[in-house]
Amino acid sequence: MSTFNVPTREEVTVANQAIFDNLNNALGFVPNLYATYAHSQNALGNYLALSGAKTSLNAKQKEVVNLAVSQVNECLYCLAAHTAIGKMNGFNDAQILELRAGQASFDHKLDALAKLAKNMTENRGATDAAVVTDFLNAGWTKEHLIDTIVLVGDKTISNYLHKTTNVPVDFPAALPLETVSA
């Protein structure tokens, strides 16, 4: 059980209160994990700046990485959140399960991205050379590679925050990952 409370707007700094207000306006609520960042006067703003920074990956491609990384790191919060976001970006339940398993039989290029994100996370950055080669051969660039590394780091931060604090998940639970054939 969590020993961390989810701070309310009144319990955070004025700067974080403004961020809470922006999140409420944009999303209709402040996700518990974002609120947890606000235990620090700087972490929430810093994290949102990182996760919202410009990248060569589009929203759908980012979800491929977010789902694969969150599965490897077994983060129930991020799996739930990114399942919902993945659906908003056009993935169906079966595709989301496949992406979580680190593959995408439905799209060759996304398959290479999912395999890269999974391998990189499993190997803590010591990505297999063959996986990187396959990624580049699938049409991705070195810029995409670097941006994927940054996104893996971004998602790992949130995965670790939730796994350490275990704050309540406020998104619909993700389906259990079933064996997905290669």
N, C-alpha and C positions, 0 to 999 in steps of 0.2 A: 504494500500500500504506500501511496505517496506521502512524503513528509512535507511536500511543497504545496502551498496554497496557490491558487490562481488569483493573482492580485486583481482587485477591482480598480476602476478608474481613480477612485479617491485615494488609493494606496500607492499610486505611482507618482513620479515626478511630473512637473508641469509639462516638460517636453514630451514625456511618454503619454500624458493625457491628450495632447494634441494628436499624437500618432493614433491613439485609441479612437479619437473622434474621426480621423481620416479613414481608419479601417471600418468603423461603424457605417460611415457614409458609403464606402465602396462595396463592402461585403454584407452589411446588415447586422454584423456582430464582430466581436474581437475573438478570433480563435484562441482557445486556451493556450496553445503552444506559444503563440505570439505574445499573449499576456505574460506568460512565464518569463520570456526574455526581459520583460520590464522590471523584474527584480533588480536588474542593473540599470543605472541611469543612461547607459550608452548602448547596451547590447541590442535592444530592439531596433533602434535607428540604424545601427551599423549593419545588422543582419538584413533588414529590409533594403538598404542601399546595395548590399552585395547581391541579394536575390533578384532585385529589380534592375541590375546593371545591364547595359547593352551587351549583347552576345550575338554570335553568328547563328545560333540555334533558334528556331522558331518555337512557339509555345508547345506545339505537338511534340516536337523533337525533345524539348526539355522534359516533358512528361515521361518519355521513354526512359531517360536517364533517371529521373526521380523515382520511378517505379522499380527499376532494376536495383538501384542503390538501396532503397528503403527495404526491399525484400532481403538482400544480402545482410543488411544490418538489423533485420527483424524488428523494425520500428512499426508497431501497430498504429500509432498516431499518423505517421506519414503515409503508411499504406492506405489508411482510410481517407485521408485528405486527398492524396494523389489519385486514388481510384475515382473520387468525385470529380476532380479536375480533369483527369484523363477522359472521363465521359463527356465533360463539357467541351473537350477538344476533339471529339468524334470517335473515340475508341469504344468498342463494345466490351462486355464482360469477358468474353473469351480472349479477345486481344489483350486486355489488361492483364489477365492471368498469364498469358504468354510473355508479355513484356516483363512482368515480375520475375519470370523464370529466366530472363535474360536472352530472349529470342523474339523474333517476329516473322513467322513463316509467311505472313500476308504482305510483307514488303521487304525486299532484299536490302535496301539501304538502311531502313530502321532496324533490321536484323543485325547488321554490322554495328550499329550504334548501341543496341541493347547488349550485345555480346561484349563490346568494349567496356561499357559501364559496369557490367557484372564482373568481368575479369579484373578490371582495375580495382574495384572495391574488395573483391575476395583476396586479392594479392597485395592490398594496401599500397597501391601505386606501382608495384613492380609488374606492370602489365606484360603479358606474353607478347613477344615480338610478332608472332604470327597473327595475333588478334589485331595488333596495330596495323600490320600490312594489309589484312583483309578489310579493315576499316577504310584505309586510304584507297584500296582497290575498288571499293564499293562507290567511290565518287566523293568521299569526304575529303576535306583539305586539312592541312596542318593547323590552320586557324580553328577549324571545327574540333580538332583534337585538343588544342589548348583550352578552348571554351568548355569542352566536355570535362576536362580535368578540373576546371574551376567549379563547374556545376556539381561534380561528384563531391568536392570539398564543401560546397554550400549545403548540399543535402545531408552530408555526414554530420555537419554541425547540428542540424535540427534532429537528426536521428539520435545523436548522443544526448542532446538536451532532453528529449522525451524519455529515453531509456534511463537516464539518471534521475529525473524528477518524477516520472510516471504520473503526470497530471492527466485528468480524465480526457478521453477522446471525445470530441464534440462534433464528429462527422459520422455518417453511417459506417458501420464496421465493414472492412473489406472482406470479400469472400475468401475462404481458406484456399491456399495455393494447392492445387492438385498437380499430380505429375503431368507435365506437358511433354509430349514426345518430340524429340529433336527432328 
